Amino acid sequence: MGRAGGAAQLLEMLERGATASPGADPAGRVPAPRRPQHRLDEAASTTTTTVVLPETDEAPVAGPPASWAPSAHPGPAAPAGPSEAAAARRQRVRVLALVAAGGLVAAAWSGASFRLADRVPEGTTVAGVAIGGLDRDDAVQLLARTLQPRLAAPLPVRLDAPSREGRTTTVDPGVAGLRLDAAATVSRAIGPAGLPTTLWHQLQGRGAVAPVLEGSDADLAAALDRAAVALDVPAVEGSISFASGEPVAVAPVPGTVLDRTAAAALVRRAWLAAPGAPAGERPLPLPASTEEPQATADAVDAALQTQARPAVSAPLTVVVGDRSVVLAPAQVLPALSVVQDGPALRLHVDGAALADAVAAADPATRTPAQDARVDTSGSAPVVVAAVAGSEPDPESLAHTAEAALVATGDARTARASSREVAPGLTTEALTSMGISALLGQVVSPLTADPARTQDVTAAARALDGAVLAPGEPLDVGARMGVPSAEAGWVPATVVVDGRATSTLSAGTTQVASAVHAAAFAAGLQVDARTAPESWNPRDPVGLDAVVGTGTPLVLTEAASTGALLRVEVSDGALRVQVWGSPDRQVSLATSPAADPRPAPQLSDPSPQCVAQPGQDGFTTTVTRTAAPRGGGGQPVTDEVTTTYAPRPAVTCTAPGGGASTGVPLALD
């Protein structure tokens, strides 16, 4: 019998069993039996006792219908006839058959559910992977093996908007953090045990089942934010540009951006979608939304007419203390901009830029601060006190200028208070460093080339007076600055590879070498140093240094006191001094030259040849021993080993003896 026929038969049996038994009331209750009343005949002897049996209550689960009542003179119960007994037997047979059929159906249902509880219904697929007919464990392994690698691969996506056609990116799986729960997916495909729908799917087949993915919403949102960087076309706020010297309106433009919420739900559904499925398109189109600018085109035009154009329509008068300065619109222009203020735009003045314009027009409105310094010109170093400076207060200047620039006539006047400018190094800070003793000094002779001497002087001027606070490094090259005409450097001639070359950086190696040697002798910590390729007898052996891009020279005063660097050119020499606290004793020892390598002898017939003496290559080590003055601590030893390459001796063989500049040329 088919499944439909069996179900119909079961329904029929249930309907038959629901019919009430004969003699039952509508509620199905049967009346409880009554005990008969036994009475003596009216004519019997009066001495005979009459016994009346009381009526019993109704049975708790059965009783007569509400309209039924016993006869006033009931007689003895009549025995059931043959037809009534047969009907009762037939009824009992029906009930037993119904119970038996129900038991068989329940047993069959239970057995089928048990046998199919770990079997995936036929025809079941998950993201295009067929798992129908497999048992639970095999299906879990197949899904994990097949689908998890898809989640580990970046998901190509695009913004579903005409303005972004052809532009794609990927969602990073490592950031998204989605994971396949293969066991939960298979359980979803099989269904809960014992439910009619579960058995129906087992018998009729299942079809496509969505995979179960785990992962936090926050991780997926972060991955979409990264993808949106490449996909979004943000709204362009309207603005006003002063670049041309006149205010020009820039119209706002709506943007097209990723709809993060809708995209997250779509990515969860579509990441594992089978190729060819509706959600399997790659790159996956993600929903977009329009981003409107805060300010409308009318708001931009209003700011142009009422603020930007009036701001540059006439001069601005600035009053600082007793000084009054009139600035032309072109002088005010660099300090002007228009900024977003909700749905509107407003004029903004950069107070610091406007203060610079005021100081440029009238330097008396600004007094630079002077750092504390140490004067070492006398017999003992003396701390020269710091001096505070003053300048127009940028905040008050900006506030009053914003109102004055949109006014007319005498109202176009901005008044600013002055504020104190503190020195970078105060008198107290310098005094506490205890700089009172000369710790190290190097004197390096200069050449007769005045251009080179000027460059050495420019470098010395930049370094002179540098204070090394305790623990703070000093980058010598950065402090020296990039050689430029504005800083006082001039082209000078030096010899490079046997050729005369003009450069702005002549003398930098001589200055760096003298500074490094003096600092090492003073006990300062050397954090970075690069030695020159070959040794120049002008520089301290084993302690020379070069500065430049990629070759820094960095010094630190590691002690609790500070140090002062004095660098000056006088009497035909470069003098470098390091001053500090007299709390240490330092001694230096230089090892004899080792590993000598003779200088090659070269002949150069070129007219550009510059004759140069050679220099042998060698290796040397300088050992420094520093100990607390007066004892009380262990000495600290540092070693610096330098290996120099030989420098060729060049002999010029061209007629006339090679190039000549009229002054001795130096190596650098």
WOGIDA-V346107 format. One record per backbone hydrogen bond with DSSP energy under -1.0 kcal/mol. CO is the residue of the C=O (numbers start at 1). NH is the residue of the N-H. E is the energy in kcal/mol with one decimal. If there is no record, write none. Layout:
BEGIN
co;nh;e
CO;NH;E
CO;NH;E
END
This chain:
BEGIN
co;nh;e
2;6;-2.5
3;7;-1.8
4;8;-1.9
5;9;-2.2
6;10;-2.2
7;11;-1.9
8;12;-2.2
9;13;-2.2
10;14;-2.1
11;15;-2.2
12;16;-2.2
13;17;-2.3
14;18;-1.0
16;19;-1.8
21;24;-1.7
25;28;-2.7
29;25;-1.9
41;44;-1.8
45;48;-1.7
59;62;-1.1
65;68;-1.6
81;85;-1.8
82;86;-1.7
83;87;-1.9
84;88;-2.1
85;89;-2.2
86;90;-2.4
87;91;-2.2
88;92;-2.3
89;93;-2.1
90;94;-2.2
91;95;-2.5
92;96;-2.6
93;97;-2.6
94;98;-2.7
95;99;-2.7
96;100;-2.6
97;101;-2.8
98;102;-2.7
99;103;-2.4
100;104;-2.4
101;105;-2.8
102;106;-2.8
103;107;-2.6
104;108;-2.7
105;109;-2.9
106;110;-2.9
107;111;-2.7
108;112;-2.6
109;113;-2.8
110;114;-2.4
111;115;-2.5
112;116;-1.9
116;119;-1.5
118;136;-1.8
120;133;-2.4
121;124;-1.3
122;206;-2.0
124;131;-2.3
124;132;-1.3
125;209;-2.7
126;129;-2.1
129;126;-2.3
131;134;-1.7
134;120;-3.0
135;139;-2.3
136;140;-2.4
137;141;-2.2
138;142;-2.4
139;143;-2.4
140;144;-2.4
141;145;-2.4
142;146;-1.9
143;147;-3.2
147;151;-1.4
148;152;-1.2
150;153;-1.0
155;171;-2.0
156;284;-2.8
157;169;-2.2
158;286;-3.0
159;161;-2.5
161;164;-1.8
162;165;-1.3
164;167;-1.9
169;157;-2.8
171;155;-1.7
172;176;-2.5
173;177;-2.2
179;214;-3.5
180;182;-1.0
181;185;-2.0
182;186;-2.3
183;187;-2.2
184;188;-2.1
185;189;-1.8
186;190;-2.4
187;191;-2.7
192;195;-1.1
195;199;-1.8
196;200;-2.6
197;201;-2.5
198;202;-1.8
199;203;-1.9
200;204;-3.0
201;205;-2.5
207;125;-1.8
212;181;-2.8
214;179;-2.6
216;220;-1.8
217;221;-2.4
218;222;-2.0
219;223;-2.0
220;224;-2.1
221;225;-2.1
222;226;-1.8
223;227;-2.0
224;228;-2.4
227;230;-1.1
228;232;-3.3
233;256;-1.8
236;253;-2.5
239;250;-3.4
241;248;-2.2
242;245;-1.6
248;241;-2.9
250;239;-1.9
253;236;-2.7
255;291;-2.7
256;233;-3.1
257;289;-2.8
258;260;-1.2
259;263;-2.5
260;264;-2.1
261;265;-1.6
262;266;-2.0
263;267;-2.8
264;268;-2.0
265;269;-1.6
266;270;-2.7
267;271;-2.1
270;273;-1.4
274;277;-2.3
277;280;-2.0
284;158;-2.3
286;160;-3.0
287;259;-2.4
289;257;-2.8
291;255;-3.3
296;300;-1.8
297;301;-2.3
298;302;-2.2
299;303;-2.0
300;304;-2.0
301;305;-2.3
302;306;-2.5
303;307;-1.8
303;308;-2.3
304;309;-2.2
307;311;-1.8
310;313;-1.3
316;327;-3.3
317;414;-3.4
318;325;-3.4
319;416;-2.7
320;323;-2.5
323;320;-2.8
325;318;-3.6
327;316;-2.6
328;331;-1.1
328;332;-1.5
329;333;-2.0
332;335;-2.0
333;336;-2.0
335;350;-2.6
337;348;-3.3
339;346;-2.1
341;344;-1.4
344;341;-3.0
346;339;-2.5
348;337;-1.7
350;354;-2.4
351;355;-2.3
352;356;-2.0
353;357;-1.9
354;358;-2.1
355;359;-2.7
356;360;-2.4
357;361;-1.8
358;362;-2.3
362;365;-2.2
363;366;-1.7
367;390;-1.8
370;387;-2.5
373;384;-4.1
375;382;-2.1
382;375;-3.7
384;373;-1.8
387;370;-3.1
389;421;-2.9
390;367;-3.1
391;419;-2.9
393;397;-2.2
394;398;-2.4
395;399;-2.0
396;400;-2.1
397;401;-2.1
398;402;-2.1
400;404;-2.1
401;405;-2.6
404;407;-1.4
408;411;-1.5
409;412;-1.7
411;413;-1.6
412;317;-2.1
414;319;-2.8
417;393;-3.5
419;391;-1.8
421;389;-3.1
425;372;-2.9
426;430;-2.1
427;431;-2.5
428;432;-2.2
431;434;-1.6
437;580;-2.8
440;578;-2.8
442;576;-2.7
444;574;-3.4
449;453;-2.1
450;454;-2.1
451;455;-1.7
452;456;-2.3
453;457;-2.2
454;458;-2.1
455;459;-2.1
456;460;-2.4
457;461;-2.5
458;462;-1.5
459;463;-1.4
460;464;-2.2
463;466;-1.8
466;565;-2.8
468;563;-1.7
469;472;-2.3
474;555;-2.4
475;479;-2.4
476;480;-2.3
477;481;-1.9
484;489;-2.3
485;488;-1.5
492;503;-2.8
494;501;-3.4
496;499;-1.1
498;610;-1.3
499;496;-2.8
501;494;-2.9
503;492;-2.8
505;508;-1.6
507;511;-2.2
508;512;-2.7
509;513;-2.4
510;514;-1.9
511;515;-2.4
512;516;-2.5
513;517;-2.4
514;518;-2.2
515;519;-2.4
516;520;-2.5
517;521;-2.2
518;522;-1.4
519;524;-2.3
520;523;-1.0
525;556;-2.5
528;554;-1.7
530;546;-2.3
533;645;-2.8
536;539;-2.8
540;543;-1.5
548;551;-1.9
553;476;-2.7
554;527;-2.3
554;528;-1.4
555;474;-3.3
556;525;-2.8
556;558;-1.0
557;471;-2.9
563;468;-3.2
564;579;-2.8
565;465;-2.4
566;577;-3.0
568;575;-3.0
570;573;-1.2
572;446;-2.2
573;570;-2.2
574;444;-3.0
575;568;-2.2
576;442;-2.4
577;566;-2.8
578;439;-2.9
578;440;-1.5
579;564;-2.7
580;436;-2.1
580;437;-2.5
581;583;-2.3
583;629;-1.5
585;627;-2.3
587;625;-2.5
589;623;-3.2
594;619;-2.7
597;617;-3.3
600;649;-3.2
602;651;-2.8
604;653;-2.1
606;609;-1.8
609;659;-2.5
612;650;-2.2
615;647;-3.1
617;597;-2.7
618;644;-3.2
619;594;-2.7
620;642;-2.8
621;591;-2.8
622;640;-2.3
623;589;-1.9
624;638;-2.5
625;587;-2.1
626;636;-3.2
627;585;-2.8
628;631;-1.8
636;626;-2.8
638;624;-3.4
640;622;-2.7
642;620;-2.4
647;615;-2.4
649;602;-3.3
650;612;-1.3
651;604;-3.1
654;657;-2.4
666;495;-2.0
END
